[in-house]
Amino acid sequence: MADIKAAQVMDLRKKTGVGMMDAKKALVATEGDIDKAIDFLREKGIAKAAKKSDRIAAEGLTGIKVDGNKAVIVELNSETDFVAAGETFKNLLSHIADVLVANAPADVEAALALSTDKGTLNDELITATQQTGEKVSLRRFAILEKTDSENFGAYLHMGGSIGALVLIEGADAETAKDIAMHVAAVNPEFVSRDDVPADRLAHETEVLTQEALNEGKPANIVEKMVSGRVNKFLAEISLADQAFVKDSDMTVAQYVKSKNGSLKTFVRYEVGEGIEKKANNFVEEVMGQIKG
């Protein structure tokens, strides 16, 4: 086996745009010959896939897998919703969820390095990029674990455009699913008002106070107004205090309590949230394909 140096790996990465693992693998296969390594990557389609790595993938789907006392929620991205609707993409999402819940990696980097029957999870994403012609990427995932007395609730909206995974103590799986549906619909930020960071609360109080003062209210009235508005703000962002979507006469916490349970935690993913999407210039896109 050739003694591959770090400088060779870096050189190949600069010329092809591939990841470190792929670059090293190619150099080992070609006994350190850079030119042959480039050909190796091209033949495998890896170099072509790497060129798509700087594209913005803001479409895709979320998926959830429950396996006994472990569950995972995952977001897999593509560049268009057309690719996300295809069986190749959906099958890959399901497979990734299976791998993640079985191995419980610490983060995305560790997940991509997981061994599968096709190499690594990263290798499978490269293959999917080659097959679809679009960048396919694992954006994020979260793994929850429960005890035998707790229940998972899972809900996918519109086939996975929004995913919600909930954990509650006691009650039953049906109640947990009801809460997952609520989380998907209403989008709370925290489980309870006690979870809201102090600086966030202080900022909101300051803004509301200034808003009330600008309305010309007396100081003693302002204090009461701000107290009421802060309470309303906390109720809007806290799952426990929100009006339950299936029965607005009860809060979510009251509903779960009526089922002999209590809220523990939740994870909500909405595909593409926080990703700045590029505005398509179709003329440039078509010309780029012609030139390519």
PLY file of the C-alpha trace (Angstrom):
ply
format ascii 1.0
element vertex 292
property float x
property float y
property float z
element edge 291
property int vertex1
property int vertex2
end_header
0.00 0.00 0.00
1.34 3.43 -0.94
2.34 5.84 1.82
-0.18 8.61 1.25
0.88 12.02 2.57
-1.45 14.74 3.81
-0.15 17.12 1.14
-1.24 14.69 -1.59
-4.70 14.44 -0.10
-5.03 18.23 0.09
-3.79 18.62 -3.49
-6.34 16.13 -4.81
-9.12 17.80 -2.83
-8.25 21.20 -4.35
-8.34 19.76 -7.86
-11.57 17.80 -7.49
-13.52 19.28 -4.59
-14.05 15.86 -2.98
-13.99 15.14 0.74
-10.92 13.97 2.64
-12.08 10.35 2.91
-12.80 10.10 -0.82
-9.49 11.74 -1.72
-7.50 9.35 0.46
-9.41 6.34 -0.84
-8.67 7.34 -4.44
-4.97 7.88 -3.73
-4.68 4.51 -1.99
-6.39 2.83 -4.94
-4.00 4.46 -7.41
-0.86 4.17 -5.25
-0.50 7.90 -4.82
-0.74 8.88 -8.50
-2.68 12.20 -8.55
-3.68 12.00 -12.23
-4.90 8.44 -11.91
-6.70 9.37 -8.70
-8.56 12.14 -10.56
-9.59 9.62 -13.22
-10.61 7.19 -10.49
-12.88 9.79 -8.91
-14.35 10.77 -12.27
-15.06 7.15 -13.17
-16.79 6.62 -9.85
-18.76 9.83 -10.37
-17.50 11.20 -7.06
-15.79 14.27 -8.52
-18.96 15.22 -10.39
-20.99 14.88 -7.21
-18.49 17.02 -5.30
-18.99 19.87 -7.76
-22.61 20.01 -6.63
-21.62 20.37 -2.97
-21.83 24.17 -2.97
-25.37 24.17 -4.33
-28.21 25.08 -1.99
-30.40 22.12 -1.07
-33.41 23.61 0.69
-36.11 21.14 -0.38
-36.51 17.59 0.86
-38.37 15.65 3.51
-38.31 14.86 7.21
-38.61 11.29 8.41
-39.19 9.59 11.76
-38.27 6.09 12.87
-39.34 4.59 16.19
-37.56 1.44 17.33
-38.56 0.30 20.80
-37.32 2.84 23.31
-35.38 4.87 20.74
-36.61 7.20 18.03
-35.01 9.47 15.46
-36.26 12.44 13.46
-34.17 13.37 10.43
-34.15 15.98 7.65
-32.78 14.98 4.25
-32.41 17.73 1.65
-32.45 17.97 -2.12
-32.41 20.94 -4.49
-35.98 20.49 -5.77
-39.21 19.06 -4.45
-39.38 16.95 -7.63
-36.40 14.86 -6.51
-37.72 14.73 -2.93
-40.96 13.21 -4.24
-39.11 10.36 -5.97
-38.79 6.82 -4.65
-34.96 6.96 -4.68
-35.00 9.88 -2.25
-37.76 8.45 -0.04
-36.06 5.06 0.19
-32.77 6.72 1.11
-34.48 8.77 3.83
-36.04 5.64 5.33
-32.71 3.80 5.16
-30.84 6.69 6.82
-33.41 6.79 9.63
-32.89 3.03 10.18
-29.10 3.45 10.32
-29.28 6.42 12.68
-31.67 4.86 15.18
-29.59 1.67 15.21
-26.25 3.43 15.77
-27.14 6.69 17.56
-24.20 8.75 16.26
-23.29 11.95 18.10
-23.64 14.34 15.16
-23.93 14.58 11.37
-20.19 14.13 10.86
-20.23 10.89 12.84
-23.37 9.80 11.00
-21.76 10.27 7.59
-18.85 8.05 8.64
-21.11 5.14 9.67
-20.45 1.91 7.78
-23.24 0.47 5.65
-23.44 -2.39 3.18
-22.59 0.17 0.47
-19.54 1.71 2.14
-20.48 4.62 4.37
-23.57 6.77 4.72
-21.62 9.52 2.97
-20.96 7.18 0.04
-24.70 6.58 -0.25
-25.39 10.31 -0.36
-22.81 10.67 -3.14
-24.51 7.87 -5.06
-27.89 9.56 -4.61
-26.41 12.83 -5.88
-25.14 11.00 -8.95
-28.46 9.27 -9.56
-30.67 12.33 -9.13
-28.38 14.95 -10.61
-28.94 17.12 -7.53
-27.14 17.68 -4.28
-28.60 15.32 -1.68
-27.50 16.03 1.88
-28.18 14.97 5.44
-28.90 18.24 7.22
-29.76 17.26 10.78
-31.23 14.64 13.06
-32.17 14.16 16.70
-32.39 10.94 18.67
-34.69 10.58 21.68
-34.72 7.74 24.18
-37.54 6.81 26.52
-38.30 4.58 29.46
-41.03 1.94 29.48
-43.37 4.37 31.28
-42.97 7.04 28.58
-44.47 7.32 25.10
-43.32 8.64 21.74
-45.62 10.58 19.47
-44.71 10.99 15.78
-46.39 13.01 13.07
-45.40 13.91 9.49
-47.31 16.70 7.77
-47.77 16.61 3.98
-45.67 13.47 3.70
-42.75 14.98 5.57
-42.58 18.73 4.85
-42.88 19.11 8.62
-42.00 16.42 11.15
-42.69 16.39 14.89
-41.42 13.89 17.44
-42.75 14.14 21.00
-41.93 12.40 24.27
-44.41 12.35 27.15
-44.44 10.67 30.55
-47.37 8.32 31.10
-50.65 8.69 29.18
-50.52 6.63 25.95
-49.21 6.62 22.38
-52.43 8.14 21.03
-52.10 11.14 23.35
-48.46 11.55 22.36
-49.41 11.54 18.67
-52.06 14.21 19.35
-49.35 16.40 20.86
-47.05 15.73 17.91
-49.80 16.94 15.57
-50.20 20.06 17.70
-46.45 20.72 17.63
-46.41 20.39 13.84
-49.35 22.78 13.47
-48.58 25.47 16.05
-44.76 25.41 16.17
-43.95 26.05 19.85
-40.39 27.05 20.68
-40.12 25.61 24.20
-41.76 22.90 26.30
-42.66 25.34 29.09
-42.14 28.98 29.99
-39.46 27.88 32.46
-37.32 26.89 29.47
-37.32 30.38 27.92
-33.81 31.88 28.30
-33.55 34.85 30.66
-32.04 37.13 28.02
-34.89 36.37 25.61
-37.44 37.21 28.30
-35.59 40.40 29.29
-35.44 41.57 25.68
-39.13 40.94 25.11
-40.02 42.73 28.35
-37.94 45.73 27.30
-39.60 45.91 23.88
-43.10 45.58 25.33
-42.36 48.22 27.97
-41.18 50.71 25.37
-44.19 49.89 23.21
-46.54 50.64 26.12
-44.74 53.88 27.01
-45.00 55.00 23.39
-48.76 54.58 23.70
-48.68 57.33 26.35
-49.88 55.16 29.23
-49.13 56.12 32.88
-46.26 54.26 34.55
-48.52 52.30 36.92
-50.66 51.15 34.00
-47.61 50.30 31.89
-46.39 47.81 34.49
-49.69 45.92 34.46
-49.90 46.03 30.66
-46.40 44.68 30.25
-47.03 41.89 32.77
-50.10 40.79 30.82
-48.35 41.00 27.45
-45.31 39.08 28.67
-47.62 36.38 29.98
-49.33 36.21 26.58
-45.93 36.04 24.83
-44.81 33.15 27.04
-48.09 31.30 26.45
-47.67 31.66 22.68
-44.18 30.14 22.52
-44.48 27.50 25.26
-46.05 24.16 24.35
-47.47 23.58 27.84
-49.38 26.88 27.84
-50.69 26.83 24.27
-54.38 26.24 23.63
-54.65 22.63 22.46
-55.62 22.51 18.77
-58.20 19.76 19.30
-59.82 21.45 22.30
-59.06 25.16 22.70
-60.73 25.18 26.14
-57.68 23.34 27.48
-53.96 24.04 27.37
-51.70 21.31 26.04
-50.43 20.60 29.55
-53.98 20.31 30.86
-54.92 17.92 28.06
-51.95 15.63 28.73
-52.65 15.76 32.47
-56.25 14.71 31.80
-54.78 11.59 30.19
-52.60 10.94 33.26
-49.44 12.16 31.59
-46.98 15.04 31.48
-44.87 16.70 28.78
-41.19 15.81 28.51
-39.70 17.13 25.26
-40.24 17.54 21.53
-38.36 18.09 18.27
-39.93 19.82 15.27
-38.29 20.05 11.85
-39.65 22.05 8.95
-37.86 21.34 5.69
-35.57 24.15 4.61
-36.22 26.41 7.61
-33.32 28.78 8.10
-31.79 28.02 4.69
-31.53 30.99 2.38
-32.84 29.83 -0.97
-31.38 31.09 -4.21
-33.71 32.80 -6.68
-33.49 30.73 -9.84
-32.25 32.47 -12.96
-33.43 29.97 -15.54
-31.59 31.63 -18.44
-28.26 31.35 -16.62
-29.10 27.81 -15.52
-29.87 26.63 -19.07
-26.80 28.39 -20.50
-24.67 26.80 -17.82
-25.93 23.36 -18.78
-25.25 24.04 -22.47
-21.70 25.17 -21.72
-21.19 22.19 -19.43
0 1
1 2
2 3
3 4
4 5
5 6
6 7
7 8
8 9
9 10
10 11
11 12
12 13
13 14
14 15
15 16
16 17
17 18
18 19
19 20
20 21
21 22
22 23
23 24
24 25
25 26
26 27
27 28
28 29
29 30
30 31
31 32
32 33
33 34
34 35
35 36
36 37
37 38
38 39
39 40
40 41
41 42
42 43
43 44
44 45
45 46
46 47
47 48
48 49
49 50
50 51
51 52
52 53
53 54
54 55
55 56
56 57
57 58
58 59
59 60
60 61
61 62
62 63
63 64
64 65
65 66
66 67
67 68
68 69
69 70
70 71
71 72
72 73
73 74
74 75
75 76
76 77
77 78
78 79
79 80
80 81
81 82
82 83
83 84
84 85
85 86
86 87
87 88
88 89
89 90
90 91
91 92
92 93
93 94
94 95
95 96
96 97
97 98
98 99
99 100
100 101
101 102
102 103
103 104
104 105
105 106
106 107
107 108
108 109
109 110
110 111
111 112
112 113
113 114
114 115
115 116
116 117
117 118
118 119
119 120
120 121
121 122
122 123
123 124
124 125
125 126
126 127
127 128
128 129
129 130
130 131
131 132
132 133
133 134
134 135
135 136
136 137
137 138
138 139
139 140
140 141
141 142
142 143
143 144
144 145
145 146
146 147
147 148
148 149
149 150
150 151
151 152
152 153
153 154
154 155
155 156
156 157
157 158
158 159
159 160
160 161
161 162
162 163
163 164
164 165
165 166
166 167
167 168
168 169
169 170
170 171
171 172
172 173
173 174
174 175
175 176
176 177
177 178
178 179
179 180
180 181
181 182
182 183
183 184
184 185
185 186
186 187
187 188
188 189
189 190
190 191
191 192
192 193
193 194
194 195
195 196
196 197
197 198
198 199
199 200
200 201
201 202
202 203
203 204
204 205
205 206
206 207
207 208
208 209
209 210
210 211
211 212
212 213
213 214
214 215
215 216
216 217
217 218
218 219
219 220
220 221
221 222
222 223
223 224
224 225
225 226
226 227
227 228
228 229
229 230
230 231
231 232
232 233
233 234
234 235
235 236
236 237
237 238
238 239
239 240
240 241
241 242
242 243
243 244
244 245
245 246
246 247
247 248
248 249
249 250
250 251
251 252
252 253
253 254
254 255
255 256
256 257
257 258
258 259
259 260
260 261
261 262
262 263
263 264
264 265
265 266
266 267
267 268
268 269
269 270
270 271
271 272
272 273
273 274
274 275
275 276
276 277
277 278
278 279
279 280
280 281
281 282
282 283
283 284
284 285
285 286
286 287
287 288
288 289
289 290
290 291
